[in-house]
Amino acid sequence: MNGKKARAVRAALRERHEKLLAELQAAEPVRIRTDGEREVWQRGPVTLMVPVVPHDYPTELRDALTSYRAAILHGKCPRCTITKKVTKAGTLFYRHEADCHADPDRLAVLAAAHGVEYTRGI
């Protein structure tokens, strides 16, 4: 593929991703079902899976999971500014700031510190 064609392909992909993000932001999340420890939501063209927040979890862990859920469902984290990225395959990723308690890596460490098993999604 020559440089001109590669730029055109990247531009088309970027346009597709921007359209997907705009559709996502315009749509309201609708809960589809609960599958054990996760809930499945639909927001526009995107299917989202978020963890259920058990009432018996320690307050610190409940707060972190609630922020994590808010970021996924509404596209905004109450604790930090998240960045959004869509992969070439169309998978949407949210990246929290490194010191945010809703960052998936920090959530896993926090859960382990409280003796709770936490499995990261995608």
Residue, then its C-alpha position, 0 to 999 in steps of 0.5 A: m500500500n502506498g503512502k497516499k492510500a495508507r493515509a486515506v485508510r487511516a482517515a476513513l478509520r478515524e472518521r468511523h471511530e469519531k462517528l462511533l464515539a459521537e453515537l455512543q455519547a448521544a445515546e443513553p445506556v439501557r440495562i439488558r441483563t445481569d449475568g452473575e457478577r456483571e451487568v450487560w448494558q446497551r448504549g447506542p451501537v455499543t454493548l457494555m459490561v460492568p461489574v455489579v457492586p456488592h453491598d457487603y464490599p468495603t466502602e473504599l472498594r464500592d466507591a472505586l467500582t461505582s466510579y469505574r461503572a460511571a466511566i463505562l456507562h456515561g463516558k465520564c469518571p467522577r474522579c479523573t479525566i478519562t481518555k477514549k480510544v477505539t481500536k482498529a477492530g472497533t473495541l472501545f477502551y477508556r483509560h483513567e489517569a494513573d492515580c484514579h482509584a477507578d483505574p482497572d489496575r488499581l481496582a485489582v490491587l485494591a480488591a486484593a488488599h481487601g481479600v476480594e477476588y476481582t477479575r478484569g474484563i477486556 
